Amino acid sequence: MTQHKKNQEDCPEVNADPGLIFRPIGVWSGDPLINPDLRDLDVIKGALVGAFDFLGFGEIMRSSDDLLTLGGRVKAIANVVRGVGEERNVFSVKGKRSTSSPSVSQVSDTFLVYSSSDEPQDVVQFLWNIHHMLFCALLQGMPMRGAVARGDILVSNNDPFFLGLAPYEALRLEKAQEWSGACLAQSFVQHIEMLGMIEKLVPLVLPYTIPWKSSAFSQSSVQRPTKEFAINWIADGPNFISPDFLDTKFARPAPEDAKSAKRKYRNTHRFLCKALEQRSQHGLFLSPENRRIVLGAYNEKFGGRPIQFVLDHEEAEDKEAQAGDAKNTP
């Protein structure tokens, strides 16, 4: 008996409705579980990985009349985390400049952000881009929660495929928190400790007692960080929002979620006040060494002058050229 005839016997013609006829139209010639195609998969050693989610996204979806407009807002936030460092040479650590921006994989309201380099300058770039994303999402009225980890990952060049202990750790820790903010996983803390960067990352990263959910680690295989740090989403000078205005950025929750939403808001408010207090006491800001601010023309519609960040590549290149000329001068 041929394979085709056998398939016809295994899958006989079905006439559930006189107007519908189902017949097998082909023969399955292989088993994808036996010979999967691995050619488009890449292993990235020591990747920096972040998992982020929007708080109250169900209510945001239900209150949105235009899916395309909402999609544009979500896409714009994703572009922040992948686009802040596209002009390159933003951060310099021990003479080495960051050369890459994070990549983003997105499914609905979940972002997986990763960087293929865990060098000191790229650690700073990774955290810098994330802190901007968190702040911009909050201003959009779409507060986010997340966690960052470090480890080997397996990614696909074609499909939204993402595998590894680092994304697993980040995803579990993201769900364990009760606020709008982001923590550092144990694997990430160990890495920046090994690099001797913890004190140097202040104020972009702040020692802070993370507001965990009461049952966060009762049945979890993910380790609670022994040293807790939060990504400071107002570590940059222009990033500012009044604590009195913060509640307007949280979506109105469903009645059954009201208590949880209130705790998340209070915990976010508490962190904002703490971060602003540190800023006022110590004047701590972190920004790229070659960045300056340019004020645009006064705009009557917005009642102010727009701020534009400019990276002084040309100025830096001129200084290097002058230095080279000076060395070559007899």
C-alpha positions, -999 to +999 in steps of 0.1 A: +000+000+000+014+034-009+019+061+017-007+083-002-034+056+000-026+049+037-031+087+044-064+086+026-075+057+049-062+075+080-080+107+069-111+096+051-134+121+033-156+139+058-191+152+049-202+171+080-222+194+058-235+185+023-220+217+010-185+210+025-161+183+014-128+177+032-101+157+014-064+153+021-045+174-005-009+164+003+014+140+021+035+151+051+070+143+041+090+150+073+090+155+110+101+190+121+109+176+156+135+153+142+154+177+119+147+213+130+164+240+109+190+258+132+207+279+106+189+311+116+197+308+153+225+327+170+240+322+205+249+354+221+273+350+251+269+373+281+240+393+266+223+420+286+186+413+286+156+433+299+119+423+301+093+450+303+055+452+304+030+480+304+009+484+336-029+483+331-025+476+294-059+458+293-077+490+304-056+511+280-067+488+251-103+489+261-103+527+264-086+532+230-109+538+201-081+537+175-059+506+175-036+522+150-029+553+172-023+531+202+001+509+181+019+541+171+024+551+208+037+516+216+061+516+186+074+551+195+083+538+230+101+508+215+120+532+192+132+551+222+150+522+237+166+511+204+172+546+190+188+567+217+223+555+209+220+552+172+244+581+167+271+560+183+300+571+205+276+582+232+294+568+263+330+563+271+343+541+299+381+539+304+387+552+269+363+527+252+332+541+235+298+524+233+291+512+198+257+495+198+221+502+208+198+476+223+176+455+200+139+450+208+116+420+203+080+429+210+048+408+215+017+428+224+027+449+255+058+429+263+093+441+253+124+420+253+154+443+251+189+430+246+224+440+239+250+416+225+279+433+243+284+434+281+314+456+281+313+485+306+305+512+281+277+491+266+263+484+301+260+521+306+244+526+271+220+497+278+208+512+311+207+547+297+184+537+268+161+518+292+159+547+317+147+569+288+122+543+277+107+541+312+104+578+315+089+584+280+064+556+286+053+572+318+048+606+301+027+588+275+004+575+303+017+540+298+039+532+328+061+502+325+076+476+348+106+455+341+139+438+351+173+434+335+195+403+337+227+390+320+234+356+305+237+336+273+207+338+249+196+321+217+179+343+192+166+339+157+174+362+128+140+356+112+114+346+138+105+361+172+125+334+190+141+341+223+156+315+247+179+316+277+181+318+315+186+356+314+152+363+297+136+337+320+150+355+350+140+390+338+105+379+329+099+363+363+113+393+382+093+418+361+060+401+372+072+399+409+073+437+414+045+460+425+052+494+409+062+511+377+099+507+377+127+482+369+151+462+390+185+446+384+185+408+386+211+389+405+230+380+373+232+417+363+243+428+398+271+402+398+283+414+364+285+451+373+302+441+406+328+421+387+334+452+365+336+474+396+309+497+382+282+498+409+293+531+425+300+546+391+265+538+378+249+561+404+225+579+398+215+559+367+212+529+391+202+535+427+203+511+457+167+507+466+144+483+484+123+469+456+085+466+463+080+429+457+046+413+456+039+394+489+040+360+472+067+368+446+092+342+457+071+317+475+071+292+446+095+308+422+127+292+409+142+327+403+165+341+430+156+373+448+186+397+443+208+398+475+216+434+467+186+454+453+190+482+428+165+501+407+170+518+373+165+555+379+142+568+351+147+604+361+185+602+363+189+627+335+184+665+341+155+671+316+137+640+328+113+654+354+077+649+365+061+663+397+051+637+422+018+656+425+012+650+388+021+613+387-014+599+393-025+614+360-002+590+342-018+558+355-048+543+337-080+540+357-081+504+368-110+479+367-128+477+401-113+443+408-078+456+402-082+489+422-063+478+453-033+464+434-032+495+412-032+518+442-002+500+457+017+502+424+010+539+422+021+545+458+053+525+454+061+545+422+054+578+439+076+568+468+105+560+445+100+592+425+102+613+457+134+594+468+151+599+435+142+636+434+155+640+469+189+625+459+190+648+429+184+679+450+209+669+477+238+657+455+231+672+421+237+638+406+231+635+368+244+611+343+247+620+306+270+611+277+303+629+277+298+643+242+262+655+245+249+690+247+215+706+247+203+730+221+171+751+226+149+756+196+128+787+188+099+796+210+068+777+202+035+795+211+015+762+209+035+746+237+044+778+255+082+771+255+113+763+236+119+727+225+150+709+238+172+690+213+201+667+223+231+670+201+262+647+201+293+667+195+309+643+170+323+670+148+337+689+178+353+657+191+368+649+157+381+685+154+399+682+187+414+648+177+426+663+144+441+693+162+459+670+186+472+650+157+485+682+140+502+693+172+520+660+174+532+662+138+544+698+141+582+699+143 
